[in-house]
Amino acid sequence: MKQIFRTRCFECHGNTRREADINILERSSYVGKDGAVVPGKVDESVLYDYLISDDEDSRMPESPLPPLTAGEIAMVRKWIEAGAPEFPQDVKQPQEAGTDSALKNVIGAEYVLTKILEHIEATPRDDRRFLRFFSCNHLLTAGATSQELKENRQALAKAINHLSWQPDIVQPTVVDQDTGTIFVVDIRKLGWQETPFSKIKGNDKSPARDVNLYDQVLLEYPYGLAFENSEIFDRLWEVYLKPARLIRPIPYVRVDWFISVATQSPLYEDLLQLPHQLDDLEHQLGVDSNQNLQNHVAKRAGMTLSGVSRNNRIVERHPSRFGAYWKSFDFQTSKGLQNMFTDPLNFHFAGGEMIWNLPNGLQAYFITDNAGNRILEAPTTIVTDKFSEDKVVRNGLACMRCHDRGMKRFADNIRPAFESLPDRSGLNKRDILRLYVAKDEMDALLDKDEQRFQTAMDQALGETIKAEPLIPTSRKFIDAPLTISQASAELGLKDSSSLKAVFRLPQFTQLGLAGLSTGGVIRRDTWEDYFDQVVRQLGVGVPIAPVDGLTRPDHLADGLASGLKVSTNKRSNIFSPGEEMVITVKNQTGVDLFIELLGTSALGKKVALTNGILSLKNGKAYQFPESGSIKIKPQLGTEFITVFASPHQFSPGVLLRGHGVADRFVHNFYEYDHSDTRLKNAPSQLVKKTLKIETR
């Protein structure tokens, strides 16, 4: 309850602004017989009336802040009905030594880095390079209770074990025992120390032994900060960052970001090294679906209604190498050939979800179309995610939040229907009843699978809990809009007044951030796009932007992005097989540029289109190919052209390719120079633009 009021009401009813003389976190300022909240009496509590009002002029929070969700309003109602009990106390921000002047502008930075350094120096030298750190200390700046910190720790524990093929459950170690905001794991225990990549240059291929699975996380991380001229950061470089050979000098990542992003594409599939085809997955799991059906090993059930699918759903269980393997078959409609009752043995489905036990007992997930091709999200016309604001089922996180106790329980409608039919129904009743097993047999299998999953969950979390820890932490991070106070806290600033002044500057009003300074909110993706520019403007550290990340198609440097034009010879960028395509890059930035082109196929394969870095004078254009054109092949899908451009010379990127991981194109940005404690090759003026090209 306190977290809802903090994030949704504190902007106007807090320490800085105290509208109606109410501080929403000071219960005594509005709870009482004559207050805005009358304990136990919702109908007499005007605060509740303001929350549910349909009148934009009286509804709280005031526009342009969004109204509370139905779930949040329900929690407020329950709180009032329960007598509006006192809020739990916030965990206090630990005291910092204040001896490192380079860290003085950011609350919590010195504490976190010092604790990490102490832990590293207490670890045997040979083990240091395998440690990776996570922190939720930034939550303390805005205020957080011990329960919220516990939820973050448990969400992290659950997430990392869902991303591991190793046989043992791994619990993150708490680094700061007194506060419980910093955690460490040994990536060897999760299998993330593996180096699956090779460096590709033309026809040459060599092992990329310095890039491991976890490095993919650092390439996507948007909140990385380095601190130049910092004694602590420099010491960390010497004893940890350099020996660990991190692809970016990022000492830790935020828990809320990791559990929300690493559990979704592309990191979810890449950390687990999942294949692109269902046949390959089943081979990896030791499952032969067709043979199991013929030998009566597979067991099926069919539901008219399920909690996820909009139409009929059929599920099928197979034994697998690590426990159980479940296939669901989902349908676009419930009519005609997609009506599962028409023929329960040979039906026409639209796609499906695969669920199987990992070696540690938790589950992994895979979504496919009806041809068995891996897809990253399922159409909402077929299935929906009740925990997502847009209802889209995205592989990984959506499945984890839904299957909080393992497999979902269901009631089979197929067997009861055919048991009551005469033998001469026109269908093979004998085979249907043999495949669609009796309820007690299916329940026994579900009990077994649930016990396996729950045992692993209890071990990961350290206790048995009823609530899924990923739900509150990920929903707050992904779906909740950011206010100026929250943005300030994420930057490590206690006072948001300095941030308001920054957002009134022309370069930020043009980015759409001005609304924050006047009581508005922004979405998470907007905040992340411009986080590095805000950090640079405030001087709170050196931002390490994910310019080589797969989730960051564009990186728009100050003053240059609008003058870099990338286009094809068709305005729509939609082509048909056999047509000719030409790509043009125009430099209208006012300065000479160095550019590099990268192509990504519909299957995710990347290729460098330019031989190294090219010079492009102001006012000039570069055409690819330099002569002739590209003839569009008959392979349908979406391809991408990415342009890197900078007024400063930079080294060409390196193409990394490996089994079970997406191609990556990585530059030597953000190298740390230990001799003068500064970052080299910081691409502060780099522009990255990605053009989407469709073949239909």
Steps between C-alpha positions, in 0.01 A plus 500: 500500500778739589668439164183589309465829687871571459505451124155637413422774755826623657575745217222735614455383858854461627794684648540755220133561418245448776168559324201520738759481782532125438820301489377167366773310685413670832187309599410746774460784248186351342377194694244550777137566577501836318780415256506407132509135608268370769638166623274210411250719312561521126174685429602782738857528367521788251847387391343188352233710327772708334680187380194346332351823362416512128527879506842604363486822704462322833666163438825429686776482397436814298550499125749463328590231752321173414225369729557205729438161348208284607741280695652797682156639587399160636807500726413849631148382575626195691741720696219734608269209585778350713509819707769686302786347700838669542750469218817297552815704556737565210848352504747781553773578249829377652753762602772565243859587588496800268871472432482453122426841350422348157196327652362785707221596257328160502339358813586136560779470242786507749321255729427247223844518337676481837303192604574333167869583535510358853335178381737466206809550713376234744457251213786276382666658198425210262126521575455878465455508125192277523305724738215720376319755715142628517358789701163640602659770718359772273153421640603645836539848352128520421411292805448125536380267771675181607222301330574669165870422535413139580280480189792626290735240647254218444418618148872499419539149643210372292615672180859376500391140557247520217797597280730209582554148365705405805367224730515693828292789628710812557417757768650849462734587785415818690804729497374764745345294779374798702294651214453219247520700177811356330531142374762287328493175305777282362412466131669158485212367710255624235702404193530862389879482483473309171645675194280398204608773258743506211635814336400517135699703248421415140558127470726492804374366832680502834385426858386801704629364830458834676120525445278284722125457530468759777674765287180513294328643809753783525459588130126559560524680836387867472585619855874438505713769662876531522672752723814668374763615749342282768737312729239233571409446135866491402569239766201298377645512150831364622373214716172410324388666175824435313562140626134415428543630142152651505393615156395831658643646827172464691553377860134405559155507343171596659283215626173646368645544151652152493190310612286698252730494195725193523185287525382625160635493146778510398675426830260226609560288190871583485587426864330162460637463145162388368474380137275655237314182409275280714654181359843613623363576846338159531821332386687697768252382763505138383135508391359327192142628489384290206645180645346576839157537338536174313619317812229651721760673718358849443195609701250761384219718629280757327337807652212705366603781736842581644645792691724607212359382168204679343384180327540125539831376635652152488794404723728201459750360753817307422779372725825685430863493597447722807144420601191594301450664162162657425369621165194720465311535174310827466238592244408816309130412531287221641320434172536258213835320478621693808224358717686241707188282527491455122804272515697492829770285339577710190411863554601829332668732751641853466797480737610379838697538820759245613584459869765269639695440818850636519757280676449704820125428506370839385346549156601646164274621221481512121228649276453386140281547198320201346813409300714466812693823446600687816315828545559757772143597574162342438211680325248642746224355280613159627642549853534788746714591802285636782805646676612712203356842428472421126393136563772363268646161596877543457709190535674469834371752752130465412527122538690524829246736654208283389649162597582610854450147637613308194238353268153652517216274603235424239186294444493280190183537290593253226491168687165562678344601168615188313435262789132583467493449120408169336784296353379576148546877523702525180827554692747259652360505852742231623813697402354828629432352845842339505674832432271725705558327833273483802497789745669313784789396275553855370464645852772265626735625228416862583560434870841355419598791277371760745696343785820502296452867413396607850797327662732696272312824570520455877872435473558806280296737720600351834138451605156406371306805386158543342566817300710491181792744567552585132155656468530812724864570414468463123164678473632798692806520274334431164151646523502770769565849356786705645449828685769763553562366852551145376726613216703701748531202732618275216775752432602497865374853566315563824359833386315509167515880463828489305346250262205725432739771381676253270175388338416859412813530283430506123683171429270316742174675416558382143532144626162510669632511859368847585179352639689361797584848622131597507357202683465259209636149455699310239525137404795276575615467138514878459701536820750238392545653155622826653644384831859539379437857382343597834792347691749685283315831548490459880859380525417219744728252320596374156204319342569169328223489241401167337585621149589143395192347659240311299221676688635845413438547124567874523740718694439866431791729589441867580461721195605243238225241473249715311754578227585136424253364245475129423261385226434256218377562147144426619335741740313222682811276529273210398626283214382202302723210391692585185496878553819705514608682816753776562588640844600865536665673796496882483712721722317825572636542852727797428819304578701228328421150621652154519243229425458123515211289362365175639232271356278258694305229317147382580660206686717732712827445316719812494756608242722807471402682179796738494862401495598673823417864574424739214529878486184690405540874447231742608243544226598175328321166468619141506321234299500127567585315293739755356405385151191314386232384743390214726249257350243404762494125562174307535549453875224693675552681829652806661862603453694792646768742388693666784724803458762605756624857450727733696700820438791315663684204353411170667613141458286259294269266685568130541237248392437230764313184404431189704279196547169576672568875532409796283766665287658805662700785353727648767737798507785577737303780665549592868847360552637599839845661509643409838801731454290816530175349637290604201285332237622484143277477193187626674260545206329811635445639147428169330177475304345158444200474271319185393277476193238223480450343158215260430464243222141404426 
